[in-house]
């Protein structure tokens, strides 16, 4: 696990993002950008590049505080750097970059690979590869040497990486299948810059600017765009290449797929339940392997609880050792506790689960003062906005995790996305019959009636008519949303869409839900229309957009790595995902005739039953969220009043102060959740503007 940064000098044919000599005072001492070409000698160029890379790694050292190393090519055209969080192979042989025997292939990796012991032995047998150490990440070089670019299909884990092959003059940057680990890129001063976080570009004299159109139509959460103009993401399941320092392209190496909705399911329920159970156990087992202690982030839900239960089972049956601790020391679980009267606290349930398992449970107390004290730092690490303060809670939980000696944790992230845990998936399940596994006890009339109710609930406060007719007079093709999942109907509540400055109309307008759907490829939309059940189509859109671009950022990688903690996500193991994706919809939502209701994540509950309490087996889904009511005059009210001011909002440039001059007052006086969320969003933009030194938009 680490933070990575890379620099590739391009030919003179590429557009550039803007730069300036301005730098925040903590970057490079505020110096102007050193000249990297022209009259400088090769030694001066190398020294300048090394200084910039060191500063870049230093600004993301929270991702890897244990050491940092880099490699610069003899011609100074390529530089790769890594700041390391030591998890596997704690010796210097685990330091990056890695290279092959003749030093023609160099690699830096952020993340962890599993099954690497088997892959190492396979590469030794097939090509006699000589590994220099025992790091899991070194397998990338060996696999590339044997398989070429297709090595990506042999990787199992959460990762982002950069590779350079000097023989082919091939640069490659890749990201894991679900987008657990981030990877950003931009072109600046004729150089391609790559990094784990956008702030790592600051030492290269990057001047951040708002991408206002991306913010307006939610592109920063829908596609490869970010909130920063000219800064993009490598998409999940994709790799980007640059050949001969000139030709750049991005290709997909993995994608979700789902069964044909007309093909009957041949497997029995018992077979499918066991299939989920065995694959999840394996995903947990391989993620408990490390040379450092491993813990569990535990909430009051089934997802993290079954991870904890399976981990305890694997330890008790000697099927795995817990990091470097062996099986003698007890498993540690950690969780967030909100104020008990907030209606959002689940720590009592998590404590009962821990007691039932016989494991330690450590609590991160998140009262209003803690939210206020940690808000600005959490936003800085997050590098984007989030709809509530849950990300601040995860930021503090990671500090408590590290303070208790843990560098690695497993979490339940991703379960709702593959099993159907969110209530807004209910409408999509009910939209059509499940012909793969017909439920003879579910009447067609009940399905139709319940779909109308669910669809109306999803549409509340958004639209009164069918999706297709909503755009008839808007310039949007009326059938462009025909495959859209029902959950898109509430996505606008996550933005500040009504309060943009008048000049932003010159950027064009596109409803954010339309922007999201139009980013889905035509070939996939054909599958959504003719092959996949609507529930699976809803999964696909969510898992390509909101999951990687919001949840795995704000509630996973960024808030974990803010305190140098590596998060591992068993539910997003691609072997498990591919199996679950291929299950019929009616084992994800299951009709219960005894109480005339649907059970969400039914097959996960059945697979988890031996490892969880009866309380959790019977409990309905409660999404992780922070409290949304805070008193007038309290710490958060004071913080919002300090941040959301006329001066600060006008310095953003893209929001209209006249529409939000009383936003903070209304948020705390009226205690309306939507208004409070909007205040939090605006405050996050202000913090990002100040911490990054972002130029005022429109100027």
N, C-alpha and C positions, 0 to 999 in steps of 0.2 A: 504494500500500500504506500502510496506517495503522491506528491504533486509533480506534474511534469510540465516542461516548457520546451519549445523547439523553435528554431529560426531557420528559414530556408531563403536564400537570396535568389530572386527571380530574374528573368530577362526583363527588358524595359517595356513590356507590352501589357502590363497589368494596371488596372485602375487601383487607386489607393484611398484609404481612409485618411482623414485629415490628421495632421500632427502639429504640434507646437512645442516651443521650448518650455511652456508651462508644465510644471509637475507639482503635485502635492509635496509638502516639505519632508515627508517621510520617505520619498522616493529619490534615490540618487543625489541627495543633497540639494535638490532643486536645480541641478545643472542642466544646461542646454544639451540637446542630443549630440553626442560625438559624431563627427563625420565618419562614415564607414567606407567611403570610396575616395576617388580623386587622388590627392597628393599624399595620403597616408601610406606609410610603409605597411607591408603584410604583418609585421610584428605589432604595429600600432593598431591595425584593424583587429587583430586577434585579441589584444589587450582590451580594446574598447568593447568588443563583443562579449568577452569574458566578464567584464564588469557589469554589463547590462544583464547577462544571464544570471550572475550571482544575485543581483538586486531583484530580478524577477522571481527567483527561487526563494529569496528572503521574504518577499511580500506574501508568499503562500506557504511559509514554513509551518503554519499550523497543520498543514496536510502531512508534513513529514519533518518533525523536529529533530530526529535522531542523527541525520547526516545529510549532506547534499554533495552531488558530484555532477560533472558535465564532461562532454566531449565536443571538440570543435575540429572540423576537417582541416587538413593542411592548407586548402585553398580558401578557408574561412567562409565557404558557401553554406555549410550545414553546421548547426549546433544543437545538441540535445542535452537536456538537463533534468535532474531528478532530485527532489528532497524526500528523504526516506523516513517512513514510519516502520520500524522493524517489527515484523510479525513472523515471518518465516526466514530461516537461515540468519541468525543474529550475528554472524561473523562478517568481516569485510568482503568476503566472496559474494555476499548478497547485495552489495552496492551496485547501483546502475550508473551509466548505461552498460548493458551487456553487449558482447561482440562475439563474432565467430572466430575460428582459429586464424584465418588470414586477415582479420580486421577489415573485411569489406562489408559486413553487415553489423549495424549498430541499432540498439533498441532501448527505449525507455517505456515503462509500464506503470500505470496506476491501477491498482486493484489486486484481486486474488484469483488464482486458478485452482480448480479442484481436479481430482484424479491425476494429479501431475506425477505422482510416483509411478503409476502405470505408464504414462506417456514417456517419462524419462527412460524407463526400461525398454519400451518399444523403440525409442530412437537410438538407444545404445545397440539394440539387437539389429535393427534395420540398416543403420548407417555408421555404427561405431562412434557415435557422437561423444565427444569428451566434455562433460559438464565441469565447470570450474568450481561449483559449489552445490548447495542443496536448495536454492531458492526456487519457488514455484514459477516465478516469472521468467527464468532462464529458458523454459521450454519453448518460448516464442521463437528464439533464434533457431533452435533445432528443428522445430516444425516448419518454419519458413524455408530452411535449407533443404528440407525433404519434399514439401508439398508446394512451395511457391506461395502465391497469394491465397490459394485455397486453404492455407493453414488455419484461417479464421474459423472454418467450420469444425475444426478439431478442438477448439477452446471451450472450456466449460467454466463459467464463472462470471464475476462482475468486473469489468475492466474498460480502460481506454489505453491506447498505446500509440507510439510513433516509431516507425522503422525506416532506416535508410540503407539502401543497397547501392554502393558506389559502382559496382560493375555495371548495373543497369541504369544508373542515375535515376533510381526510383525511390521516391519518398511516399510513405503510406501512413495514414492516420486512421485508426479504427476505434469503434465504440461497441460495447456489449449489446446483446440482443434487445434488452428492455430499456437501456439507457440509465442504468443504475449509476454509472460513473460518467462524469461530465467531460466534454472536450469542446473547446471553443477555438475559432480561428478568425483571423482578419489579415488584410494586406495593408502594409504600412511602409512607406518609403522604399518601395520595390522589394519588400521582404514579406514572406508568408510567416505569420506568427501563429503558433499553436500553444494552448495552455489549458490546464485543468480548471482555471478560473479566469474571468476576464480581467480582474485586477492585476494579474501577472503581466499584462501588456503595458502597464503604466511606466515601468522603467525603460521601455523602448520609446518613450515620449509619445505615447498614444494620448490624444486629447478626446476624452469621452464626449459624445453627443447623444441626445435622445433620438431614438427611432420612433417618432411620434405616430406614424402610420401603423407600425407594429403594435404599439400600445393601444391604439384606438380599435383596431380590428382583432386584437388578441393574438396577433401573429407570434408574439414572444412565447405563448403557451401552445400554439397550434402547430407551428412548423419550425424551420431551422433558424428563424430570426430570434433576436434577443431585444431587450429594451435599449440596447446600444446600437447606434447607427454604424453599419459596416461590420459588426461583429456577429458571427453566425455560429451555430452548433453543427458538429458532425452528428447526423441523425442516428438514433438507435438502430442497430443491425445494419449499419452502413460502414463503408470505408472510403476515404478520400485519397486520391493519388495525385502526385505531381511528377511528370516525366520530363527529364532533361531540363529541370528548372523552368518549365514553361507551360506544358499542357496539364490543366487541372480538371479532374472529374470526380464525381461521387457516385458510388454504386451500392446496391443493396446485396447483402449476403445472407439475410434471414428475414423471414416475416411470419406473422401469425397465419394460420389456416384453420378452417373449420369444416365439419362434415357436410355433405349434401343433405339438405333438409328433407329430401324425399326418400333417402335410403334407410331401411329399417335397421335398428341396432340389434346385432346378433348376441351381444354379451348379456349375461345375467346381472342383476343388481349387485349380487354378492361379489361377482368377479370385478365389477367396476369399482366397488368400495375398496376391495383389497388392492386393486391397481393403484388407487390414489394413496392408500396407506403406505404401501411398500415404497413408492417413489418419494413420498414426503419424508419418510424415515431416512432414506438414502440421502436426500438433499440436506437434511439436518446433520446426519452423521459426518458427511464430508466437510461441512462448514464448521464443525467443532474442532477440526484439526488445525493446529497452529503451534508455534514455538513460544507463544505468550498466552496468558490466561484469557478465557473466553466467557462472556456473560450473556444474559438475555434481557432485552428491553420488554417489560411485561406490563400490559394494561389489563382492563377488566373484560376484554373480548376473547373470543375463541381462538383467533389467529395467533397471537403471541402466546396464549396459554397452551395450545397444542405443541408449539415449538418447545416451550419449557418442559412440557410433559414428556415429549419424545426424547429431548436431551437427557432428562433424568433417567428415563428407561434405558437409553443407550449406555449411560454411565453405570447404572446399577447392574447391567448384564455384561459389563466389560467389553462392549462392542467398540468403544472408542475411549481415548483419554481426553481429558479436558485441558487443552492447550499444554502447557509445560507442567501443569499441576498434578497430572495423574488423576486417579479417582479418589484420592484421600480427602482433598479439600472439597467442601460443599459447593455446589453450583450457586452462583450469585445472580439474582434477578433484580432489576432496577425499574422504577416507574415514576410517573409524575403524579403528584397529588394537588388538585385544585381545592379551593375553599369548599368545605363540605356542604354549605348551603347554596352553592352555585348551580347545582343540578348537573354539573359536568364531571364531578369527581368519581373515579372508578377505583381508587386506591384500596378501598375496603375489599372489593371483589378480588383484586390482585393479591392482597394479603392473604385472603382465604385460600386462593389457589396455591400460593407459596407454602402456606402451612400444610395443605393437603399433600403437596409434593415433598415437604420436608427440606425446603431450600431457603436460603437467606433472601430477604426482600429489603432493598434499600430505596428510600423515598426521596425524590427531589420536590420539596415543597414550593409550590408556585402560587404565592399570594399576589395581590395587586402590586405591592412594592417591588417584588421580584420581576414582574412583567415590565414595570417602568424602568427599573435599573438596567435591564438587559436588552431592552427593545432596540436601541440604536446599534449596538454591537452585532446583534443577531441579523439586522438588516444588512449591515456591511458584509458579513460573511455570506448571506443569502444571495445578494446581487440581483434580487428581483422582489416583487411584491407578493404578498400572500393574503388571502381573504379574511383570516382571523389571526389571533395571537398564538395559535397552536405551535407555530414554528419557534416562538420564543421559549415555550415550554420544552421543546426538544433540544434547543440550544443549551438550556440550563441542565437538562437531564444528562447531556453528554459531558458537561463539566463534572457533575457528580460521578458519572461513570469513570472518568479518568482519575478523579481524586481518590477513587477506591481501587486504583491499581489495574484497571482494565483498559486494554487497547482495542479489543475486538468484542463486538456484540452481535447476536442474532436478533432479528425482529420479524414481526408478522406482516410487514409491508408486502402488498401485491396480492394478498389472498382475495380481497373483495373484487379485484379486477378480473380474476380468472374463474371464480366460483359464483359471482353474482351477489355480492354482499350489500351493495347499495340499493336503497329503496327505489331510486329512479330507474333501475333496470327492470322493475316489476312490470311496467307498462309494455316494454319491448318483449318480454316473455309472453305476455298475454295477447300480443298483437296478432299472432297466428297460432294455429294448432301445432303441436310438436308431432310431426309424422314419423320421426325417427323412433320415438318411444311413446306411442299413444297411451294416455292415461284414461282407462275406461271408466274411472269413477268421477272424472271431471266433465261436467256437462258443457256442451257448446254454449248454451245460453248463459251459464255462469261465467264462462271465459269472456264472452262479449260484454256482459254487464260490468264485470270487474275491470276490463280494459278501459271502458269509458270512464270509470271512477278514477283509475290510476292516471289516465291521460289528462283528465281534468285537474288532478292534483299537481301533476308536473307542469301544467300550463298556468297555474294560478298566478295572477299578477303579470302575465306575459302576453298572452294572446287569447282572443275569444273565438278564433276560427281555425280551420284546418291549416296545417303548415304550408301547403301548396298555395292557398289563396292569400296568405299573408303578404306575398311579394308581387301581386298582380300589377300594382301601380308604383312599384319601387325601382323599376329598371332591372330587377333581378329575374332571371328565368324562372317562371313559376314552378317548374318541375325539377329545378336544381336541388331541391331538398327532399325529393320523394323517398330517398333511402335514409334520411336523417334519423338518428335515434331520438327517442323522446327526451332524454336528459339534456339535449341542447336547448330546450325551452327555458331553462333557468340559468344558463351560463352567463347571461348579461348581469346577473347580480354580483358577479365577481369583478366588475369593472367600475370605472367612474365615468361611464360613457356619456352621461347627460351634461357634464360640466367642462367640456373642452372649449378652449378659446375660439372665437369666431374664425380666426385665420386658418384654423386646421381644416376647414371645409375645402380649402384649395388642394388638399392632399387626396381628395376623392373619398367616397364613403362606401363601406360594405358592411352589412350586419355581421357581427362577429361569428354567429353560428353558420352563416353562409361562407365566410372566409375559412372556417374550420373544415366544412364539408368539401369545399373546392380544393383543399389541399390533399384530399384522398384521391389516389390515382383512378383513372377511368376504368382500368382493368379490375381493380378491387371493387369499385362501385357496381360493376356488372355482377360480381360474385355476391355482393350484398343484395342486389335486386333479384337475382334468379336462383342462387345456390344456397346461401346461408340463411339460417333462421334469424329473424330480427334481433333476438337476444344476442346472438353471436356477432351480428353487425354492430350492435351497441358496444359490445366488449372491444371490438377492433378499433373503433373510433376513439374510445376512451384511452385504450392502452397505447395508442400512437400519439396522443396529444396530452391530456391532463396528467396521466401517470408519469411519463418521463419528464415533462416540462414544468410540472408544478409539484406533485407529491413526492417524487423521488429526489427532487431538489430541496424543497422547503422543509420536508418532514423526514428526510433521509440523509443523503450524502452531505449536503452543505452544512446542516445543523449538527451532524455527527463529527465531521472533519473540523469544524470550528474549534473543537477541543481535542483534536488528534485521536479520534476514535473511528475505527473501521467498522462500518455496518455491513452485515451479510444477510441476504434475503432468500431463505430457502424456497419460498413460494414462487420466486421468479427463476428458479432453476429451469433451464429450457427443456430438460427431459420431462420434468413434471408438467410444465406449461403445455407442451405438445400433447401429452396424454390427456390432460384436462380439457384442452381445446377440442379434442376429438370425441368428447362425451356428449350425449344428447342434452338438450336444454332442460328436459324434465327431471334430470337428477341434480340440477343446480337449483332450480325452483321446483319444489315438490308439493303437489296438492295433497292436503290432509282432509279426508272426508269426515273425520270425527269432529272437527271444529270448523269445517268449511273455510279453510284458509290455505295460504301458500307459505311454505317454509323456505327461506333463503339459505343458500349454501348447504342444502340438504346432504349432499354426498360427503362434503367435508365434515359435517357433524357426525355422520355415521362412521367415517374413517377415523375420526379423532376420539371416538367414545372411550376407548381404553385408557386414554391419556389425559382426560379432562374431568372436572367435577360435573355432577348432575346439574348443578346450578348453571354452568356454562353451556351444557348441552341443551338446556331448555331456554336459554336467554336469547332475545332477539338482538339484532345488530344495533349498536350505538356508535356512530362514527366519532373518531377522535376529534375533538374541538375544544377550544378554550372558552371560558365564560364570556358572555356578551353583555353583562350588566355591571357597571362600575359607578361608584358614587360621585356626585358633584363635589369638586374640591379635593378629590383624592389624588394619589400619585399619577395615575394615568391621565386624569383630566388636566392636571398641571403640565404633564409632558406634552399632551396634544396641544394645549394652549400655547406652549412655547414653540412647537414645531410648525403648526398650521397657522401661520400669520400671513398677512398681506405681502410682506416683503419676501418671505420664503416661497409662497405660492407663485408670485409674479416672477421670481427668479427661475422657476421651472420653464415658464414660457408657453406651455401648451394647455394649462388649465385656466379657467375664467374665475377670478376671485369674486366677481360680483355674484356668481351663482353659489358661492360657498363661504361667504363672509361669516355666516352664522352656523356653519357646519358643526363645529366643536360644541357650541352652546346647545344645539338641538340634540346632538348625539348623547350628551350626558344629562340634559334636562328631561328629554322625552324618553330616553332609554329605549329607542327603537333600534333593533339589531342591524337593519340595513344601513341606517345613518351612521351607526358606530363603525361598521365595517368600512364605510366610505372614508370616515375620518382616519382610520388606521391606514388605509391605502394611500391617502394623500400624504400622511406623515412619513410613510416609507419612501415615497418619491422624494420628499424633502431631505431625508437622511442620505439617500443615495446621491442626490445632487451635491450635498455638502461634503460627504466623504470622498467621492470620486472627482469632485471639481468639474461637474458636467456643465457644459455651456448652456446658456439659456436658449431654448428652442425658438426658432423663428427669427433669430438674429444673425 
